[in-house]
Amino acid sequence: MPPGDKGTVASVDKEWKFCVLSLSEKFLTEMLGDQYQFNMPTIHLLIRKPGENGKFAAKVRLMQVDVNKRLGVANIMTDWQQLPVEPGDTVYY
């Protein structure tokens, strides 16, 4: 999978340490195939602040995807977290 922006953070649950991601259709195709025929792999993504040189905030593990809504649920890896994850942050691979 080529590196680049893969979506944005839609919402964050800071108490339970997970976030909902709005994923690009291109990323879903890269990950699951043209017809979404492949099983979802275990994948780690980075969250960074918006902007061309946005600082990296955290690493997340994608746990579940709803391809029809283009949403994913990811656990925030607190041992790697450097900044708070917030709605609008960029999902990067």
C-alpha positions as CSV (number, residue, x, y, z in Angstrom):
1,M,0.0,0.0,0.0
2,P,1.5,3.4,-1.0
3,P,2.1,5.9,1.8
4,G,-0.2,9.0,2.0
5,D,-3.4,10.5,3.5
6,K,-6.1,7.8,3.9
7,G,-8.9,9.8,5.5
8,T,-9.7,11.9,8.6
9,V,-10.7,11.4,12.2
10,A,-14.5,11.8,12.5
11,S,-14.8,11.4,16.3
12,V,-12.8,10.4,19.3
13,D,-13.7,8.6,22.6
14,K,-10.9,9.7,24.9
15,E,-12.2,7.6,27.8
16,W,-12.2,4.3,25.9
17,K,-9.2,5.3,23.7
18,F,-10.7,4.7,20.3
19,C,-11.7,6.8,17.3
20,V,-14.0,6.7,14.3
21,L,-12.3,7.3,11.0
22,S,-13.8,8.6,7.8
23,L,-11.8,6.6,5.2
24,S,-11.2,7.5,1.5
25,E,-12.7,5.2,-1.1
26,K,-9.2,4.9,-2.6
27,F,-7.8,3.6,0.7
28,L,-10.6,1.1,1.0
29,T,-9.9,-0.2,-2.5
30,E,-6.1,-0.4,-1.7
31,M,-6.8,-2.4,1.4
32,L,-9.8,-4.6,0.4
33,G,-9.6,-4.8,-3.4
34,D,-11.7,-3.3,-6.2
35,Q,-14.8,-5.2,-5.2
36,Y,-13.9,-5.2,-1.4
37,Q,-13.4,-8.9,-1.8
38,F,-10.4,-9.3,0.5
39,N,-10.5,-9.8,4.3
40,M,-9.5,-6.8,6.3
41,P,-5.8,-7.1,7.3
42,T,-4.4,-6.1,10.6
43,I,-3.2,-2.6,9.9
44,H,-1.7,0.2,11.9
45,L,-2.2,3.8,10.8
46,L,-0.7,7.1,12.0
47,I,-2.8,10.1,13.0
48,R,-1.3,13.5,12.3
49,K,-2.4,17.1,12.7
50,P,-3.9,18.8,9.6
51,G,-1.6,20.6,7.2
52,E,1.3,19.7,4.9
53,N,3.7,19.4,7.8
54,G,1.3,18.3,10.6
55,K,2.9,16.7,13.6
56,F,2.3,13.0,14.3
57,A,-0.1,12.6,17.2
58,A,-0.7,8.9,17.6
59,K,-0.7,5.4,16.1
60,V,-4.0,3.5,15.8
61,R,-4.9,-0.1,15.0
62,L,-7.8,-0.4,12.6
63,M,-10.3,-2.9,14.1
64,Q,-13.4,-2.7,12.0
65,V,-14.6,-1.1,8.7
66,D,-18.1,-0.4,7.3
67,V,-17.4,-0.1,3.6
68,N,-20.9,1.2,2.8
69,K,-20.4,4.2,5.1
70,R,-16.6,4.4,4.6
71,L,-16.1,4.4,8.3
72,G,-13.5,2.6,10.4
73,V,-13.1,2.1,14.2
74,A,-9.5,2.2,15.5
75,N,-8.0,1.7,18.9
76,I,-5.5,4.5,19.9
77,M,-2.2,3.0,20.9
78,T,-1.5,5.0,24.0
79,D,2.1,3.8,24.4
80,W,2.9,5.7,21.1
81,Q,0.6,8.6,21.6
82,Q,2.3,12.0,21.5
83,L,-0.6,14.5,21.1
84,P,-4.3,14.2,21.7
85,V,-6.3,12.7,18.7
86,E,-9.0,15.2,17.7
87,P,-11.7,15.3,15.0
88,G,-10.3,16.6,11.8
89,D,-6.9,15.1,12.2
90,T,-5.5,13.3,9.2
91,V,-5.2,9.5,8.9
92,Y,-1.9,8.6,7.3
93,Y,-0.2,5.3,6.2
